Every structure is written in structure tokens, then in C-alpha cells.
Amino acid sequence: MSLIKYLAIMLFASIESLSYAVAEDTPSPAELFSRGAEFTDVKISPTGDYISAITKHEGKNKLLILDAKTKELHHAVFFPSNAQVGDYAWVNNERLVLQKEYLKGWQDHPIYYGELMAINANGSKATYLFGYNSGEQQTGSHIPKNTPIRATAHILDPLPNDNRYMLVNAIPWGGSRKVDYEKKQDVYRVDVYKGKRKKITRSPIGHSRFLTDHDGEVRFVSGTKDYIHYELFYRQDSEWHNTTNLQHNLDNLTAIAFSDDKDSVYVTGSESGKPAGVYLLNIKTGTQQQVSQDKAVSPSRVSINRNNKKMYAVEYENGYPTYEFIDTNDPFAKYTKQLLASLPGHQIHVVSQTHDAEKIIIKAFNDRNPGDYYLFDTKKVKLEYLLSEKKWLDPAEMAEVKPIKFTSRDGIDIHGYLTLPNGIDAKNLPLVVNPHGGPHGIRDTWGFDPQNQLIASQGIAVLQVNFRGSGGYSESFEALGYQKWGTAIQHDIIDGTHYVIEQGLVDKKRICIAGTSFGGYSALQSAIIEPDLFKCAIGFAGVYDLPLIFKKGDVQERESGTRYLKQVLGEDEQVLTSMSPTHNIDKLKAKLLLVHGGEDERAPIEQFEALEDALIAHNYPFKKLIMDDEGHGFYNDQHRAKYFTKMLDFLKQNLK
């Protein structure tokens, strides 16, 4: 089969043809907020001739290539049948490399088997670049065969100064196609036209995150053996060396950027359990210099000048997001300041740039706006609007998200966010408590959340609590939640609920709790601990039987996952049972809605079934929504709309 047929290309008449069709009937709120983004991953080609973006058309991701001057559609790239475009990158002025994903019939979320394709912006020279099917797919084609490789590839570095090659990091397969991030990854130098590859190095640790320098040299890699403790290695004379051998006192190091000194690197790391900071670490002497630190939170993001791979700013989110500019002379620091002033109330992220940095693509977003993309001409100092992720949602009608802070019952400062309905006095409001997933390494941040905004559009406030155990604050704070899933963590959620009641913001008689994954567990467990506080509870993809986590699900399948579970949950089955909703039905009073995906690997359907059996045994009424072909969260827009509709009806019935 010809590659040109295999990698289908279509020239659309106009970009408007890919927009969501306007229905004759006004869409319901659930339908409006369930829609995925119309445009994402907007990028500009290295010379600025093209602007590209991912859009969803007929249920699949497709890649648009626009003329940067006229904004007219130049080409669109898509795969036939059940495949779609995944992540992609411009690897030179004319050529793109993209992932091929699959939408399988038994599940709606995409599956990625590690295949990389390449194609020119004009649709020519389509090539199966890297993957297990490489030899087969080129049969009958004029393109030379590539050797198949059983590995899952990711774009590591497009090598902007090299028009011929790129770097790929690949995870070797074991006995199946299931990706095991615990394996040590390989880095390959790949010809972007022919797919020929040369192995550069192999990581010394699993869950690898590589850092390459301005010359495309693989210099650092970080990884973990238990999801908790991270190690950093540096490469010298083609050999990897662990930075633990250096005389420094930092934990959980990750390399983030290079300095002018070839022996020094900027890292994030934690000292004595404090929030992580940014340090300059000398890899010869081990000496460290603190560059940036916040007393309450770890860096949420670092901004890198992609031309020289140097850091110019650090972001923190202790409430609202803020920038700390490290290199005020860097041109991108100056651009960011200009853009923040031009788009007040928005956070600014540079997402793509030309090779000469004369034109950059930015994303502007805030708590009311999911994201707008702009083209910024740095030479003319001109800002041009391009696209919106969700243009059908008016930011002026969305709800405000306000940071809050309270003290837990045992004297710990806890942070969170309160989403307040637009145009309604913040007094005696009905409330939905929305615990986040994880619970460790994850935290809630300030920004646009479609489910919370949908709930707020119905006049209901939403509370998010960054309980102990949440990520982003400090190692010590995260460790406070270990083996406290069903106790102290839930107490923080409950204390936050009482706090907003005491402030007069919400009505104590109209409160429900709803969460996903660990948040689904919390919804049930908090309702068990304080049954008179919550009128209803919604568990979405929740874990309800803690001993079962050690037997079912994708975490326990890996050695690192088992080590993680033993540390954060403990191994005392009696304690785990005491913290499991499945074994405490007799303490419940809340009305229940349970939602689950049949193909969920993280919280497998057995978790729902165990809770269902316990509820039936206790003759406890509940409502449910099962999507057999969904995983850990609903990927399909129509499925999300169905859930949102059922959720809103359920909340309205119980928050009267």
C-alpha cells in the first residue's frame, strides 16, 4: 500500500468548514461545556511561513497547516480509518513529524503505539519514520524501507539547527505493546526524511526525562524508581553519572536549563523537605547556588528561551500565578512583560516561535477563559489574534475562581480555590466540593475548569482543596498525606467545607461532594466520615476498596508502582479496610451517583463492582452511569455531555 494513501492528505476549502456546526436548537449547558477544544497545539514553522494547529473533525484529531500571512488553509493532514494525529513538531522549515494514535472500538480514548510519521507542509515526501510497522508500511513505495522497531517513540528534540535530523526517545517493548515507563529509554538520532536511525544513549533509570543542550547533545536525565524519589544523572564522555555522588544537599533533582558555564546546570530541587526551588548546580564540585525560591510552593513552570535553551522566568502558584524573572535582559522576559500588560488579567505562555524569534505564538488564559492564541511580531511589536480553544464560551459570563486559605483542625495551613457563580451574591450559596485526584504529586491550580464552570453556571459554588498530600507545596507537606488517605486528607476537605460555611459564603444545608479518581474516593469517604454534611456524593472513576488496589489496576502491575503503593498506603489490610468506602456502607447517608468507564486501567471496573455489591448487600439506593468503552475519564464529547447532564440533574435534585 502506498504511503501517500496510508498518510491521507486533504485540502479543505476553508478553516470554517472544520468549526462546530451550529445546531438548530440551542445546545444545553452540559453540551456546551462538554465540548473539547476546537483548536489546540498551535505552532509556527521555523521560518514563519506556516501556522499549524490540531483540530477535531468528525471525532478525530487532524492537523491544519495555514498560510501565516493570509491565514488561509494550506493543507490538512489526517489518517484514514480509526487513526488520528497526536503530538507533532516542526523539524525544519518545510517538514513536520507527527504521532499516529488509534481510536479502538472497545474504548474511546486514543492509544499510542509509538509510531512517528513525517510529511512536508505541501503534502509531499510522506514517510513512516519510526515504529513497529515500518517495513510493512513501505512495501510497494518508492521510499526505502526502515527497519521496524518494537518501541514507543516520543519527539525529544527537533534539533532546530539541523534540517536533516531529530532526536527521539523510545521505550522498548517487553512481551506486549503495553508501554512500561519503568524501562530504561533509548535516544536515537533519526533522519527526518528516510527514517534511518542511530542509537545515541540509553538512560540509566526508568521514567526518564531527558535534557538536551543547544547543540543537541543529550546531557541530563532524571527518573524515579518509586514515583516519590527522583534521581538526576549527567552524561560525560558517553557515560552516565549520578549527581548523588556530588557534595550537595538537594533532593529530587530535575535539570531544567543550561547556564553559560558548561559545568553548571539549572535544576529544581528540594532542601530538607522544603518547597522545591531553582538552583544552579556545578556538576564537578557539587556546589549549589539558590536562584529562585518561594516559601509556600514549588515552581509550577519554568520559561525557557528555545533559541539558547536558557531559563528566563519561573512561575509559582500560591493562589494566583505569578512570574519571577530570572534574566531580565533576556528578550523573552521583556516580551512576556509586554504581553502581560497588553492582556491584563491573563496568564501568558509562549508556545512556539520562529528560528529568529521575530514571531512567536502565545496562549493567553485565565480562570474565565480556557485559552486564546495570538501571533506576536516582536520586531513590529504587534499582537494579532489567531484562534480560541472554545470560542462558544463567553469569558464575561464565566465564574470567578478565588484563592482561599484556612487552618486545618491540627493547625496546618491549607490552600484551595472557590469558584463563585457569576452575577450572584456570594452568600448562602449551594456548594459542590470537588476534591482533586492523585492524591500525591497533583494539586488544583487557578484556571478554567469546564466541569466547575458548568456547575457555577447553575448558581452553585465549587470548592477545591489542596489537602495535605497534594503536590506542589513541599515534600514534607506531601508526606503528611502518606497512609492518611481516609483520615487526615479527608479531614482537610471537610475542614475546608466548614470554613466556607463559617464565612457565610455557602448554605450548610445544601452541600454535595463530587470527584474523579482519588477525588471519587474522597467523595464517598468524606461522606462516610461526616454523613450529615453532604446531601449527595458523586464518585467518578473512583477507588473504593483500598486493598483491591494491590491486586487490580495498572499501578500495581509495575515494581515501582507497588513500591509507591506500599509507601503511600501502607500494608496493614485492617487499616486499609477501615478507610475503604466498600466496607463502610453502614455509615453513609448521602444520595449516590457512581460513574465509571469499563476500560479504566487506573481504577478498574472491579473497584466500581466491589462498591456496587456492597451497596446492594446493604440495600443502599444509588444511581449509576457506566460507559463500557471509556477509560479513566471520558474522552468522547458526547459521553461527557451525557455525564454532565446526569450530574446536573442529580445535583439539582439534592441541592434544592
N, C-alpha and C positions, 0 to 999 in steps of 0.2 A: 504494500500500500504506500502510495506517495506521501511524503512528509507534508507536502503542501495541502493535501486533502486531510491528513491527520491533524495538522495545526490549521484549523479553518480560519479564514480571514474574510471580513465583510466590510464594505464601505457603506456607512449609513449616510443618508441624505442630510440629516441634521441631528444635533445633540438633543434637540427637544423630543425626538422620537423615542428616546430612552427614558424620559421622565415618567413618573407615575401618571397613569391616565386618571383624569378627573371623573369620578363616578357621578352618575346622575343624582343619586341620593347622597346627602351629606354623610360622610363617614362618622361613625361613632367615636367618642373619645378613646375607647380601647383600640380601635383600628388605627387611629392617628398616632398614638404613642407606641404602638407595637411595630410600626414600620421601621425597618432597618435604614441605615443611612443611604441616601441616594448616590452620594459621591464620597469616596474615601481615598486615602493614599495618593494624594495629588503631588506630582513631581514635575520638575522641569529638566529638559535634556541638558547635557553639559555645555553646549554652545547656545542654549536658549532658543533653539528653533521650534521645539515642541513642548507642549504641556500634556501630561498624561494623568489619568485617574481611573480608579476602579469604580464601576457602577454595577448595579444588579438589574438584569433584564431577563424576564421570563424565569425568574427564580435562580439564576446563575450569575456569578461574577464574570464581568467582561472588562477588558482593558480598552479604554479610549485613548486615542492619540490625536491631539488637537494642534492645529497650526497656532503657534504662540502669538503671532501678530493679529490674525483675523479671528481667532478663536473658533474657526470652523473645523468640523470633524475631518480629520485626515484619514485615519483608519481606525478600525476596531478589531481587536484580537479576541477570539474565543475558541473554546474547544467543543467538538461535537458531542452528542450523546449526553452522558451523565457527568462529564468533566467540566471543571471551571478553572479560571485563573486565580492563583493565590498571590503570595507576595511577589514583588518584582523589583528590578533595579535597572537603571541605565548604566551600561558598562562602557560605552563610548558615545560619540556624538550621534551615531545612527542606530545603535543596537541596544536591544533590551533582553534581559534574561528573566524568565518568569517560572514560578512553580505551577505544577499541574496538580490540582486536587480533584477528588471524586465525591459525588453525592450518590451514595449507595441506597438501594431500595429499602433496606431494613433500618436505615437511620437517616435523619435529615442533615445532621451536621457533617461538614466535609471531612474526608480522610485524605491525609497526605502520605504518599509512599516515597517521597524523596526525589521525584523526577523534576529536572530542570530543562526548560526549553529556551531557545534563543531565536530572535527574529529581528529583522531590520524594521525601522519605523514605516517604511514604504511597503512592507509585507513580503520582502524578498529574503532569501537565504534562511529559510526556516530550518532549524536544526534541533534534533533531540540531543541535548548536550550532556546529560548526566542521569543515570538511573539504571534500574534493573532490567528494563526492556530495550535498552539502547540498540543492541544488534538487530533485534527483530524489526523494530520500527523503521529501520533504514533499508530494509530489503526492497529492491526494486527502485531505489532512489539513486540519484547521481551523487549524493553526499556520501563520503567514505564512512564505513561502519565504525562505531565506537564500541569499545569493549564494555559489556554490561557490568554493573557493579551492584551488589546487594548491600545498599546503604541508603540512608535517608539524608539528603543533602540540603544545606541551607546556605544562602548567599552570605559570605563572611565579609568580603571587601571587594567592591567593583574595580579597585585599582584605577582611580581616575586619571593617573598619569601614564597609564598603559592601555593602549587601544586594542591590544590583542588578547590579554589575559585577565582573569579574575581569580579570586581566592574563594574556595568553597570549604566549609567544614561539614564533615559527614559522619554519621553514626552507623557503624557496621551493624548488620542484622545478625541475629542469632539463628535459631531454628525456625523463626517465623518472620513475618513482615512487621510485627509489632515493634515499635521503636522503644529501645531501652536506653534512656538517657544516662543510666548508670555506667554504660560502656565508655571506654576511652575513645575520644573522637579523633579522626584524621583530618588534616588540612591538605587540600590539593590545589595546585596551580592549574587552571583549566583554560584551554583555548576557547574563546567565546564564539569562534566560527566553526571549528572542527570537532570540538569536544575532547581533544586529546588532553590527558591529564598527567600530572606528575605529583607524587606524594611529597609533601614538604616536611611534615612532622606529625607526631601523634601526641595527644595530650597525656599528661601523667595522672590525670584524675577525671572522674566522671562528672556529669552535669556541667560540662565545660563552657566557659565564656572567654573567648579569645580577644586580645587587643593587638592590632597591627599598627605599625608606625607609618609615617608619611611616605616611606619608601616601599611599603607593602611587606615589610618583614614582620613575621609572627613573633612578638616579643614577650607577651604575658598571657597567662591563662589562669582563671580561678575556677574552683569547683567545690563539691561537697560530697561527703560520704553518708550524711545523715539528715540533710536539709536544714541543719541548725548551725553547724560549724563549717566555715568556708576557709579554704586554703588558697594562697596565691603562689604561683611559680613564675620564674623568669627564665628566658632562654638565652643561653650564652654558648657560643661555639657548638651550636646544634644540640646542646644538652639542656634539659630542664633542671632547675634548682629551686628548692622550696625556700620561700622567704622566712620560714620559721627558723632557719639556721642563722638568720641575721639577728643582730642585737637590737631588737625593737620590742615595744610592749603593746602592740596593736593586735586586735583580734578581728577575724572575719574580713580579711583584706580583699578588695577588688580593685584592679588597675582601671583607671578611667581616662587618663590623658597623659601626654608627654610634656616634658619641660625642655628648656634649651640645653640642659645638661644631660648628655646621653646616659649617664649613670643614675639619673633620678627619674622618678615617675610619680604622678599624682595618683593617690589611692583614696578610697573610702575605707575607714576602719574604726573600730571601737576601742576605747581605752577604759579598762576597769568597769565594763558594763554600762558605760555612759552612752548617750546617743552618738551614733556614728558621726564622724567629721571628715573633712578633706585634709589630707596630709601630703607633704612632699617627702617621699621616701628614697633614700640613697641605697641602691641595691648592692653597693660594695661595702659600705660601712655600717648600714642599718640605721643610720641617724635619721630622725624624723623631724619635720617642721610642720606645726599646725597652720593650715591655710584658711580654713573656714569651719565654724562650729556653731551650732545652736544649742541652747541649754535644754530645750524640751524635745526636739525632734531631730531625726536623721535627715540627710539630704533626700529630697524626693526625686530630684533630677539634676543632672549637670548638663550645661550647654557647651558644645564643642564646635570650634571653628573647623569645618570639614576640609578646608584648604590646607591647614597645617596640623590638624588633629590636636590643637591645644585648647585648653579649657578657658572660658572667659566669664562664666557665671555659674552659680549654684542656686537651686531653688529649694525652699523649705515651705512646709505647710503646717504651721502651728496655728490652725484656724484658716485664715485666708492665705493663698500662696504669695510668696514674696521672693524677690531676686536679691542675691548678694553678688555684686560684680567683682570678680577676682582680678581681671585685667581690664581696667577701664580704658586702656589705649587700643584694645582690640576693636577693629571696625564693627564686628558683630555686636559687641557690647553697646556701641553707640547706636547702631540700627535698632536694637531692642528697646533702648530708652526712647528713641523717636517714635517707635510703633506703639509702645505703651501709652505715650502721650496722645497719639493720634486716635487710638481706640480705647478711650477711658472705660474702666470697669471690666476690661477683658484681660485674660492672660494670653501671652504671645509665645508661640513655639515656632522656630524656624524648622521647616520640614524638608526643604530641598533648596538647592542653589546651583547656579551655573559655575563652570570651572573658574571663571574670572571673578565670581561673586558680584557681578554687576546687577544680577537679577536673582531674587530669592522668593520662594513660596513660603508663606506663613499661614499658620492656623490660629485664629482668634476665637476664644471660647470663654464662657463663664458659667455661673450657676443657672442662668436662664437660656443660654444659647449653646446648643451642642457643638457648634463649630462652623465658622465661615473661613474660606480660603481666599487669600489675596496674593497678588503679584506685586512685589516691591522692587522698583527700579532704584537701586542705590546711587546711581550716577545722577539721575534726574530728581531724586528724592520724591518719587511719585508712587502712590499706592493705588492699585487697581483691583476692584472686587472681581473674583472669579466664580466661585461656587459655594453653595451651602450644603452641609450634610443633610439637614432636614428643613427645607425651606417652607414646608407646610405648617411648621410650628412658629408662632409669633412670640419672640422673646418678651415683648411688652405684656403678654398675657400669662407668662410663666411665673412660677413661685420663687420667692427669695429663699436662699439657703444660708442660715446664720450659724456661725460657730458658737458653741456653748462650752462651759467648763463647770464642773461640780466636784465635790469631795465625796468619795465613797464612804461607806459605813466604817471602814477601818482606816480612814484618813489619807487615802491616796487621791491625787489629782487625776481626774478622768475628763477627757475631751470628747466632743462629739459635734453633731450638726442637727439643726432643727429646720425643716422645710415648712414654711408658713404660706398658706393659701393666699393668692393674690387678691387684693381688694376687700379683704375681710379683716376685721379687728382681731388681733391675736389675743383672744380672751375666751376661756372656756370652750376651746375647740375640741372636736373629736380627734383622736390620735391613733396612728398606727406606728408601733415600734418596729423598726427594721434592722435587726442585727446582721452584721456582715458575715461572710463565710470565712473559711480558713481553719481554725481561728488565728493561727500564728503566721507571721510574715505578711499578713493582709491588714489593711486599715481602710476606713472610709476617708474620702477626701472631698474638698469643696469642688463642686462642679455640677454638671447636668446629669440627672438620673431619670430616664424615661418612666420607670415604674413609680418613683416617688412623685414626679411631676404629674402623672396621671391621677394619683391619689389626691394630691393637693388641688387639682383642678375641680375636684368634687367637694371642696371645702374642708378637707381633712388634713391635719398637720402630720408630719412624719418625723420621727426621732431616730437618729443613728448614733450609736455609742461606740467609741473606740475603747472597749473594755480592756482590762489587763490581759496580756497575751497577744494583743494586737501588734502588728509590725509597725516600724517607722518611728518609734519613740526611743527605745533603748533596748539593749539586750536584757538588762535587768527587768524592765517592765514586761517584756515578752515572756521571760522566765516565770514571772509571777502567775501566769496563767497555766503553766505546766501542771498537769494532773488536777486541775481545778475547773475542768470543762463544765461540770454540772453543779458547781458550787460558787466559788468566788467570781467567776466570769459572769454567771447569771445574776449574782448579787449586784454587780456593776450595772448591768442592763436594767434591773429593777430599780436601783437607786437613781439612775438617770430618769426613769419614768416618774418617780416620786418628785424629783427635782423640778421637772416642768409643770407638774401638778401644783407644787408649792408656789411656783412663780405666777400662778393664775392663768397660765397660757392654755391649759387643756382641762377638759372636764373629766374628773376621775371616774365617772360612771360610764364613759364612752371611750374605752381603750381596747384595741386589739393589737396583736403582735404577729408579724409575718416575716419570714426569712427564707433564704436559699442555702443549701448545703449545710455548713455548720449553723448558719442562721436559721435553717429549718429545724435543726435540733434544738436551738435556743428557744424558738417559738414554743415548742412543746415543753421543754424543760423549765423555762421561766413560768409558764402557765401552771406547771405542777408545783413549783416552789411557792408561788403566790397566786393561788387559784382564784381569789376574789378580785384580783386587779385587772385581769384580762377577760373581756367578754367573748373573744374569739381568738383563734390561733390558726395560722396558715403555714404549713410546712411544705416547702418546695425542694425536692431532691435532697431531703434531709437524711441524716444518720440518726437512727432512733434506738439502736441496740449496740452499745459500745463494744461488748465482747465480740460481736459479729464482725467488727472492722478488722480483726486479726485473722479472719477466715475468708472474707469476701471483699472484692474491690481491688483496684489497681495499685493502691499504696502498699498493701502487704505483699504484693507479688515480688517486690524488689527488696534486696537486703537492706538498702539504705532506707526504704520505706518502713520496714519492720523496726530498724533501729530508731527511726523517728517516732513511731507509734509507742514504743516502749518508754521513750523519754518523756513524751508529752502527755501520754495517757496513764502510764504505769501498767503493771501486770497483775494487780490484785483484782481478780474477777469479781469478788464480792463488792469491792468499791465501784468497779465499772458497772455492775448490775444496778447498784444503788443510784447511779447517775444516768440510767437509761430510761427514757420515756416508756419503752415497751414493757418495762417491769414495774411501772408506777401509775398505771391507768386509774387506779382507785383514788388518786389524789387530784385528778382532773375535774374541772367544772366548765371549761371553755368549750364553745362550739368549735368544731374542727373542719378544716378543708385541707386535704392532702393531695399534692400534685407530684407526679414522678414521670420520668422517661424510662421506657422499657430497655433502652440500650445504654443506660447510665453505667459507666465503669467505675467512677469515683465513689458514688453512693449507690451501689447496685440495687436493682428492684427488690432483692431479698430484704433490704432494710425496710422498704415500704410494706412488704408482705408480712414481716415479723410484727410490725406495728398493727397492721390490719387484723392479723389473727388475734392479737392481744385485745384489741378493741371489741372484736366480735365476741370473744370469750367473756368480756365484761358487759356485753350488751350495751356498749357505749356508741351512740349515734355519731356518724361522721359523713362528710361528703368527700368525693374524690374525683380526680381527673388524671387519667393515665394516657400518655402518648407513647405507643409501642415503638415508634421509630425515632424517638428523640433521645438525647443523651443527658449530660449533666447541665441542664439549662436548655431552653427551647431556641433552636436556630431558625426555624421556619416562622416567617411573619404571621401567617395565618394561625399557626399554633399559639404564638404569643398572644394574638388578638383573642383567641378563644379562652386562654387562661386569664387575660386581663378582664374580659367580660365576666367570667365566673367569679373572679376575685372581687371585682367592684360590687356585683350583686350580693355576694356573701358579706362584704364589709357593711354595705348599706343596711342589710337586714339586721346586723348586730350592733350597729352604732347609732341606732335611732335615738 
